């Protein structure tokens, strides 16, 4: 690597809107995000799969599956 052309890579703090704080390393010292793995429905298991307008049933009828 060439010297003096890369940004400084230091400890960073990422804070979420839910209050969860993650400490990591980055070129930016502080970041604020709206969603994190502690509050996102996909990661918490509260996500709901919706079958809007019976699309699965229409697919099964059309293709005989």
N, C-alpha and C positions, 0 to 999 in steps of 0.2 A: 504494500500500500504506500502511496505517496504521503509524505508528511505535510501537515498543516493545511490540508484541503477538506478533511472530514469534520463533521460537526462533533461536538463533545457529547459523549454517551454516558449519562449519569443516572442516578436513581430518580424514579418518577413516581408520582402518586396519581392514581386514576380514581375519581370519586363519581359515584352514580347518584341519580336523583332519589333512589330509595335509601341512600345513606351508606351503602356498601363501599368500602375503600379497598383498592388493590394496589399493592406496592410492587413495582417492576422496574425495568430500566428502559430509558428512551432518550431521545434528543430533546424532548419537551418535558419540563419539570412537573407541571400540573395539568391534568386534563379533566374535563367534566363531561359525562355521557348521560344519556337519558335512560338507557337500558343496559343491564349487565346480566351475567349468568345467574346471579342470585335472584333477580326479579323477572326475567323474561319468561313468558308462559311456556315456551318450548322446553327450556331447561328445567323449569320447576315441575313439569308434568301436568300443568293445568290447561294446556292447549286443547282445544276441542276441534275435532275434524267434522266439518259440516258437509252434508250431502245436499247441496242446494238443488231444488227442483227435481230430485230423484235422478240425477245424472248417472249414477251407478246403475240403477235399474234400467234406464234407457239404453245404456251401453250393453248390458247383458241381453236385453231383448233384441237389439239390433244385430249383435254378433253371436248370439246363442251361447253365451258362456255362463 
